[in-house]
Amino acid sequence: MSLSSIEVVKTLAGIDLPASKQEIVYYAERQGAQPDLLHAISALPERRYHTISGVKKAVQEHV
């Protein structure tokens, strides 16, 4: 699965942080995220994410 950092940033632009994994998944769904990105976000550890960079890093570590 190949996800670009730009795709993560574009999809999550405007999200209110910090946010839980569930909040991030819900936001990404509403933004029309691609299925591979939704799958990657859904696989993230349960915790609160404080920055888009933190989400991006976690996605890259878990794909």
N, CA, C and O atoms as a GROMACS GRO file, in nm:
protein
  252
    1MET      N    1   0.086  -0.118   0.000
    1MET     CA    2   0.000   0.000   0.000
    1MET      C    3   0.090   0.123   0.000
    1MET      O    4   0.181   0.134   0.082
    2SER      N    5   0.065   0.214  -0.090
    2SER     CA    6   0.148   0.332  -0.102
    2SER      C    7   0.066   0.457  -0.070
    2SER      O    8  -0.021   0.496  -0.148
    3LEU      N    9   0.094   0.517   0.042
    3LEU     CA   10   0.025   0.640   0.082
    3LEU      C   11   0.125   0.753   0.087
    3LEU      O   12   0.233   0.739   0.145
    4SER      N   13   0.090   0.864   0.027
    4SER     CA   14   0.180   0.978   0.031
    4SER      C   15   0.148   1.064   0.153
    4SER      O   16   0.035   1.069   0.200
    5SER      N   17   0.251   1.132   0.201
    5SER     CA   18   0.232   1.225   0.312
    5SER      C   19   0.135   1.335   0.272
    5SER      O   20   0.057   1.383   0.354
    6ILE      N   21   0.140   1.375   0.146
    6ILE     CA   22   0.052   1.481   0.097
    6ILE      C   23  -0.093   1.437   0.106
    6ILE      O   24  -0.180   1.517   0.143
    7GLU      N   25  -0.121   1.311   0.074
    7GLU     CA   26  -0.258   1.259   0.081
    7GLU      C   27  -0.311   1.266   0.224
    7GLU      O   28  -0.426   1.304   0.246
    8VAL      N   29  -0.227   1.230   0.321
    8VAL     CA   30  -0.268   1.235   0.461
    8VAL      C   31  -0.297   1.379   0.501
    8VAL      O   32  -0.400   1.408   0.561
    9VAL      N   33  -0.205   1.469   0.468
    9VAL     CA   34  -0.219   1.610   0.505
    9VAL      C   35  -0.342   1.672   0.440
    9VAL      O   36  -0.418   1.742   0.506
   10LYS      N   37  -0.362   1.648   0.310
   10LYS     CA   38  -0.477   1.705   0.240
   10LYS      C   39  -0.609   1.655   0.299
   10LYS      O   40  -0.703   1.732   0.318
   11THR      N   41  -0.615   1.526   0.328
   11THR     CA   42  -0.738   1.467   0.381
   11THR      C   43  -0.770   1.522   0.519
   11THR      O   44  -0.887   1.545   0.551
   12LEU      N   45  -0.670   1.542   0.600
   12LEU     CA   46  -0.693   1.583   0.739
   12LEU      C   47  -0.684   1.734   0.761
   12LEU      O   48  -0.699   1.781   0.874
   13ALA      N   49  -0.661   1.810   0.654
   13ALA     CA   50  -0.656   1.956   0.668
   13ALA      C   51  -0.787   2.006   0.728
   13ALA      O   52  -0.895   1.973   0.678
   14GLY      N   53  -0.778   2.084   0.832
   14GLY     CA   54  -0.896   2.142   0.894
   14GLY      C   55  -0.949   2.065   1.013
   14GLY      O   56  -1.042   2.112   1.080
   15ILE      N   57  -0.893   1.947   1.042
   15ILE     CA   58  -0.941   1.870   1.156
   15ILE      C   59  -0.902   1.940   1.286
   15ILE      O   60  -0.794   1.998   1.297
   16ASP      N   61  -0.991   1.934   1.384
   16ASP     CA   62  -0.961   1.989   1.516
   16ASP      C   63  -0.879   1.888   1.594
   16ASP      O   64  -0.922   1.776   1.619
   17LEU      N   65  -0.760   1.929   1.632
   17LEU     CA   66  -0.671   1.844   1.710
   17LEU      C   67  -0.650   1.904   1.847
   17LEU      O   68  -0.656   2.026   1.861
   18PRO      N   69  -0.626   1.824   1.949
   18PRO     CA   70  -0.606   1.680   1.944
   18PRO      C   71  -0.737   1.607   1.913
   18PRO      O   72  -0.847   1.658   1.938
   19ALA      N   73  -0.722   1.485   1.858
   19ALA     CA   74  -0.837   1.403   1.822
   19ALA      C   75  -0.804   1.256   1.845
   19ALA      O   76  -0.689   1.213   1.832
   20SER      N   77  -0.906   1.180   1.879
   20SER     CA   78  -0.889   1.036   1.896
   20SER      C   79  -0.881   0.970   1.759
   20SER      O   80  -0.912   1.030   1.657
   21LYS      N   81  -0.840   0.846   1.760
   21LYS     CA   82  -0.835   0.770   1.635
   21LYS      C   83  -0.973   0.768   1.570
   21LYS      O   84  -0.985   0.788   1.449
   22GLN      N   85  -1.078   0.744   1.649
   22GLN     CA   86  -1.214   0.738   1.594
   22GLN      C   87  -1.255   0.870   1.532
   22GLN      O   88  -1.318   0.873   1.426
   23GLU      N   89  -1.219   0.981   1.596
   23GLU     CA   90  -1.251   1.112   1.540
   23GLU      C   91  -1.178   1.135   1.407
   23GLU      O   92  -1.233   1.194   1.315
   24ILE      N   93  -1.054   1.088   1.399
   24ILE     CA   94  -0.976   1.103   1.276
   24ILE      C   95  -1.036   1.018   1.165
   24ILE      O   96  -1.046   1.064   1.051
   25VAL      N   97  -1.075   0.895   1.196
   25VAL     CA   98  -1.138   0.808   1.097
   25VAL      C   99  -1.266   0.872   1.046
   25VAL      O  100  -1.289   0.878   0.926
   26TYR      N  101  -1.349   0.920   1.138
   26TYR     CA  102  -1.476   0.982   1.100
   26TYR      C  103  -1.452   1.104   1.010
   26TYR      O  104  -1.521   1.122   0.909
   27TYR      N  105  -1.356   1.188   1.047
   27TYR     CA  106  -1.325   1.306   0.968
   27TYR      C  107  -1.278   1.266   0.828
   27TYR      O  108  -1.321   1.324   0.728
   28ALA      N  109  -1.190   1.168   0.821
   28ALA     CA  110  -1.137   1.123   0.692
   28ALA      C  111  -1.250   1.068   0.604
   28ALA      O  112  -1.252   1.093   0.484
   29GLU      N  113  -1.343   0.994   0.664
   29GLU     CA  114  -1.458   0.943   0.588
   29GLU      C  115  -1.539   1.058   0.530
   29GLU      O  116  -1.577   1.055   0.413
   30ARG      N  117  -1.565   1.160   0.612
   30ARG     CA  118  -1.643   1.275   0.565
   30ARG      C  119  -1.571   1.352   0.456
   30ARG      O  120  -1.635   1.415   0.372
   31GLN      N  121  -1.439   1.347   0.456
   31GLN     CA  122  -1.360   1.418   0.355
   31GLN      C  123  -1.344   1.337   0.227
   31GLN      O  124  -1.282   1.385   0.131
   32GLY      N  125  -1.398   1.216   0.224
   32GLY     CA  126  -1.389   1.133   0.104
   32GLY      C  127  -1.253   1.068   0.084
   32GLY      O  128  -1.207   1.052  -0.029
   33ALA      N  129  -1.189   1.031   0.195
   33ALA     CA  130  -1.057   0.968   0.187
   33ALA      C  131  -1.062   0.839   0.105
   33ALA      O  132  -1.163   0.769   0.104
   34GLN      N  133  -0.953   0.812   0.038
   34GLN     CA  134  -0.940   0.688  -0.039
   34GLN      C  135  -0.943   0.568   0.056
   34GLN      O  136  -0.901   0.578   0.171
   35PRO      N  137  -0.995   0.454   0.009
   35PRO     CA  138  -1.005   0.335   0.094
   35PRO      C  139  -0.874   0.292   0.159
   35PRO      O  140  -0.874   0.249   0.274
   36ASP      N  141  -0.761   0.304   0.087
   36ASP     CA  142  -0.634   0.263   0.147
   36ASP      C  143  -0.594   0.353   0.263
   36ASP      O  144  -0.536   0.305   0.360
   37LEU      N  145  -0.625   0.481   0.254
   37LEU     CA  146  -0.596   0.572   0.364
   37LEU      C  147  -0.689   0.544   0.483
   37LEU      O  148  -0.645   0.543   0.597
   38LEU      N  149  -0.816   0.520   0.455
   38LEU     CA  150  -0.910   0.487   0.564
   38LEU      C  151  -0.866   0.359   0.635
   38LEU      O  152  -0.872   0.351   0.757
   39HIS      N  153  -0.822   0.262   0.558
   39HIS     CA  154  -0.774   0.136   0.617
   39HIS      C  155  -0.653   0.162   0.707
   39HIS      O  156  -0.645   0.109   0.818
   40ALA      N  157  -0.561   0.242   0.659
   40ALA     CA  158  -0.439   0.272   0.736
   40ALA      C  159  -0.473   0.348   0.864
   40ALA      O  160  -0.417   0.318   0.970
   41ILE      N  161  -0.562   0.444   0.856
   41ILE     CA  162  -0.601   0.520   0.976
   41ILE      C  163  -0.673   0.430   1.075
   41ILE      O  164  -0.653   0.440   1.196
   42SER      N  165  -0.758   0.342   1.024
   42SER     CA  166  -0.831   0.250   1.111
   42SER      C  167  -0.737   0.155   1.186
   42SER      O  168  -0.772   0.105   1.293
   43ALA      N  169  -0.620   0.130   1.129
   43ALA     CA  170  -0.524   0.039   1.192
   43ALA      C  171  -0.432   0.109   1.294
   43ALA      O  172  -0.349   0.043   1.356
   44LEU      N  173  -0.447   0.239   1.310
   44LEU     CA  174  -0.361   0.312   1.404
   44LEU      C  175  -0.390   0.272   1.548
   44LEU      O  176  -0.500   0.227   1.579
   45PRO      N  177  -0.292   0.289   1.636
   45PRO     CA  178  -0.313   0.262   1.777
   45PRO      C  179  -0.419   0.357   1.835
   45PRO      O  180  -0.432   0.472   1.792
   46GLU      N  181  -0.492   0.307   1.934
   46GLU     CA  182  -0.592   0.389   2.003
   46GLU      C  183  -0.519   0.489   2.092
   46GLU      O  184  -0.455   0.451   2.191
   47ARG      N  185  -0.527   0.614   2.058
   47ARG     CA  186  -0.472   0.723   2.141
   47ARG      C  187  -0.518   0.855   2.082
   47ARG      O  188  -0.583   0.858   1.977
   48ARG      N  189  -0.484   0.963   2.148
   48ARG     CA  190  -0.514   1.095   2.095
   48ARG      C  191  -0.393   1.143   2.015
   48ARG      O  192  -0.279   1.125   2.056
   49TYR      N  193  -0.421   1.203   1.902
   49TYR     CA  194  -0.317   1.256   1.815
   49TYR      C  195  -0.324   1.408   1.823
   49TYR      O  196  -0.431   1.467   1.810
   50HIS      N  197  -0.208   1.470   1.844
   50HIS     CA  198  -0.202   1.614   1.870
   50HIS      C  199  -0.163   1.697   1.749
   50HIS      O  200  -0.185   1.818   1.747
   51THR      N  201  -0.106   1.633   1.647
   51THR     CA  202  -0.066   1.706   1.526
   51THR      C  203  -0.092   1.619   1.403
   51THR      O  204  -0.096   1.496   1.412
   52ILE      N  205  -0.108   1.684   1.290
   52ILE     CA  206  -0.120   1.608   1.165
   52ILE      C  207   0.011   1.535   1.138
   52ILE      O  208   0.009   1.425   1.083
   53SER      N  209   0.122   1.594   1.174
   53SER     CA  210   0.251   1.527   1.156
   53SER      C  211   0.255   1.397   1.236
   53SER      O  212   0.310   1.297   1.189
   54GLY      N  213   0.198   1.399   1.354
   54GLY     CA  214   0.193   1.277   1.436
   54GLY      C  215   0.108   1.169   1.372
   54GLY      O  216   0.143   1.052   1.376
   55VAL      N  217  -0.004   1.209   1.313
   55VAL     CA  218  -0.091   1.115   1.243
   55VAL      C  219  -0.015   1.058   1.122
   55VAL      O  220  -0.014   0.937   1.099
   56LYS      N  221   0.046   1.148   1.047
   56LYS     CA  222   0.121   1.109   0.927
   56LYS      C  223   0.231   1.008   0.962
   56LYS      O  224   0.247   0.907   0.893
   57LYS      N  225   0.304   1.035   1.067
   57LYS     CA  226   0.411   0.946   1.109
   57LYS      C  227   0.356   0.810   1.150
   57LYS      O  228   0.412   0.706   1.115
   58ALA      N  229   0.246   0.810   1.225
   58ALA     CA  230   0.184   0.685   1.269
   58ALA      C  231   0.132   0.604   1.150
   58ALA      O  232   0.145   0.482   1.148
   59VAL      N  233   0.074   0.672   1.053
   59VAL     CA  234   0.026   0.603   0.932
   59VAL      C  235   0.145   0.537   0.861
   59VAL      O  236   0.136   0.420   0.822
   60GLN      N  237   0.252   0.609   0.845
   60GLN     CA  238   0.369   0.555   0.775
   60GLN      C  239   0.430   0.437   0.849
   60GLN      O  240   0.486   0.346   0.787
   61GLU      N  241   0.421   0.438   0.981
   61GLU     CA  242   0.476   0.328   1.062
   61GLU      C  243   0.388   0.204   1.057
   61GLU      O  244   0.436   0.093   1.080
   62HIS      N  245   0.259   0.222   1.029
   62HIS     CA  246   0.164   0.109   1.039
   62HIS      C  247   0.111   0.060   0.905
   62HIS      O  248   0.016  -0.019   0.902
   63VAL      N  249   0.169   0.104   0.795
   63VAL     CA  250   0.128   0.051   0.664
   63VAL      C  251   0.230  -0.049   0.615
   63VAL      O  252   0.214  -0.105   0.506
   0.00000   0.00000   0.00000
